[in-house]
Amino acid sequence: MTGLKKINLILVTADDDPKHRKTISDYSKEILIEINQEYNKKCIEIAIDVQPFDNVKSFMDYIEKNTIHVLVMDLKFGEALDDRSGWKCIDAVMALEIVPTIVYSAFAYEEPDERFKNIFIAMVSKGDAKIGTLLKKMILIKIRLILEKERILNEFHNLSLEALHSLFDPDDLENLSEKVLSDIAVSCLRTSLVNKPLFNEGGLAQESIFLPPPAIAETTNSIMLGDIIRDCMNRFFVVISPSCDLVKDEDRENKIQTVLLLPCFTKSENMRQFKGLSNGQKENKISGFIRRGIVKVQKCPKKLFSVDYILFSFKDYFTLPYSVLIRDFSEGKITKVSTIATPYAESLQNLFIRDFSRIGTPDTLNVDKEEAEGKKFVRQT
């Protein structure tokens, strides 16, 4: 087909059994037909090049010189019953840009070493029919990563010298901060990615606003708006105080002595407003709460919260001394588990302020949708 943007994926399957290598190859052909039916409508054509390997050495040699996009890896190579050299291959892949990985092995049920327990890998036993479904999902994930990476790079390229000249006079260069241009580039990127989603699909996936721990500053002597903390009783709270008042560094102290926190409820029975009520009564009540803007229901990563939805209750705010919060961090009594991305943390803060002050602009929430999600929150256990 002509006029289509082409994306060539390298799918690596490493298995010493040719039957299983063929299984992955056959699935990839079926998946390619399916996904091109959708992506061709978006003027994109996907190609999948399956690279099979039957031993560890040839695999290692290949990834040293080539880019790979998706990996399906057996764990055992050779005759030795205790051989699990597939993990060595996965270890090497972890140093690369994100490679969605499936362990497809008769030993997928085994407990992996500690190093591999906290990485995102699908584990599938050989012969399990869900390998096809998971392979398609991993391929689609990688396609989106490739497209978004390209979009990010394009946004930086679009920040031209002509565009900068419209903002700054070169004659005033000596007075410009050396970071102003890089900050503008980041601001342009953030604004574009939020306001111009890929394929005009609408907003981000709701649970994607929760940033993973590696994206959070590792220091425990400061906190920021949107930080989500968990205490030793497995309760969650979100920091709602402005970051500008919380920042503490070598040049300045934090401006405030107490930190404003909102509880993040994972179960309706833990909320005082729902004590003694049936699920039906709770659903009616939460509809009223949402329409009045005194709660916010948010879809969340289940791995983090053990549920699909959390609820922020603006009426249950409380404050904690800054010094106590930092002390509890250092003593391990509380931990940072995530942070809500900009501008969503600021949006949550504004919803709280509106409720707290009883003043605000007309509600722009999708109330019907959030009501439905509120009912799901009530029913989850």
Secondary structure, 3 states (H helix, E strand, C coil): CCCCEEEEEEEEEECCCHHHHHHHHHHHHHHHHHHHHHHHHHCEEEEEEEEEECCHHHHHHHHHHCCCCEEEECCCCCCCCCCCCHHHHHHHHCCCCCCCEEEECCCCCCCCCHHHCCCCEEEECCCCCCHHHHHHHHHHHHHHHHHHHHHHHHHHHHCCHHHHHCCCCHHHHHHCCCCHHHHHHHHHHHHHHHHCCHHHCCCCCHHHHEECHHHCCCCCCCCCCCEEEEECCCCEEEECCCHHHHCCECCECCCCCEEEEEEEECCHHHCHHHCCCCHHHHHHHHHHHHHHCCEEEEECCHHHHCCCEEEEEHHHCEEEEHHHHHHHHHCCCEEEEEEECCCHHHHHHHHHHHHHHCCCCCCCCCHHHHHHHHHHHHHCC
